Amino acid sequence: MRSALHRAGLRFRVDHAVRLGGRIAARPDLAFTRVRIAVFMDGCYWHGCPVHGRRQWNRNAHYWVAKIARNVERDRRQDALLEAAGWTVLRFWDHEDPAEIAFWIELVAGVALGGLRPPQVEADGGPRPRVLADVS
């Protein structure tokens, strides 16, 4: 996904500490600092994916249920802080198709950068990866 974004001409920071009010508010996986877009790739296990997240534990269930709930709460708190500061927050699950994720990031970043056409789609209606790379 990162390679596809880079080939499309998008430049970003990896694991960038976003500071708000002198404190680190979040560390998005990818940050487009110029246009204030924060991208998070959430792991299904650690962030409570409704499709792949674990629902039962054989050991220490009380710990793990609370741990995952705290992670989800932290994610929502970070989203709110970033959005209040004017950032656009994009969250994706790690099981999602990297080409499709790159498509949506390119779309949002392209609109934020201004002057770029919306991405085109294939004839079957699916997204075409690296669409902003061919914008002249």
ChimeraX attribute file (.defattr): number of C-alpha atoms within 10 A of each C-alpha:
attribute: neighborCount
match mode: 1-to-1
recipient: residues
	/A:1	16
	/A:2	16
	/A:3	11
	/A:4	19
	/A:5	22
	/A:6	14
	/A:7	13
	/A:8	18
	/A:9	14
	/A:10	18
	/A:11	15
	/A:12	19
	/A:13	13
	/A:14	14
	/A:15	15
	/A:16	17
	/A:17	15
	/A:18	17
	/A:19	12
	/A:20	12
	/A:21	6
	/A:22	7
	/A:23	9
	/A:24	12
	/A:25	17
	/A:26	21
	/A:27	17
	/A:28	22
	/A:29	17
	/A:30	19
	/A:31	23
	/A:32	19
	/A:33	14
	/A:34	10
	/A:35	17
	/A:36	18
	/A:37	22
	/A:38	27
	/A:39	22
	/A:40	20
	/A:41	17
	/A:42	18
	/A:43	15
	/A:44	17
	/A:45	14
	/A:46	16
	/A:47	21
	/A:48	20
	/A:49	18
	/A:50	10
	/A:51	9
	/A:52	12
	/A:53	14
	/A:54	16
	/A:55	12
	/A:56	9
	/A:57	11
	/A:58	5
	/A:59	8
	/A:60	8
	/A:61	12
	/A:62	9
	/A:63	10
	/A:64	16
	/A:65	15
	/A:66	11
	/A:67	15
	/A:68	18
	/A:69	14
	/A:70	14
	/A:71	14
	/A:72	17
	/A:73	13
	/A:74	14
	/A:75	17
	/A:76	12
	/A:77	14
	/A:78	18
	/A:79	21
	/A:80	15
	/A:81	15
	/A:82	21
	/A:83	15
	/A:84	10
	/A:85	11
	/A:86	12
	/A:87	18
	/A:88	18
	/A:89	17
	/A:90	17
	/A:91	15
	/A:92	15
	/A:93	18
	/A:94	15
	/A:95	13
	/A:96	10
	/A:97	12
	/A:98	15
	/A:99	17
	/A:100	16
	/A:101	24
	/A:102	22
	/A:103	24
	/A:104	15
	/A:105	19
	/A:106	24
	/A:107	20
	/A:108	16
	/A:109	19
	/A:110	18
	/A:111	15
	/A:112	15
	/A:113	12
	/A:114	9
	/A:115	9
	/A:116	14
	/A:117	13
	/A:118	14
	/A:119	21
	/A:120	16
	/A:121	13
	/A:122	9
	/A:123	8
	/A:124	6
	/A:125	8
	/A:126	10
	/A:127	18
	/A:128	16
	/A:129	23
	/A:130	23
	/A:131	20
	/A:132	23
	/A:133	16
	/A:134	9
	/A:135	11
	/A:136	6
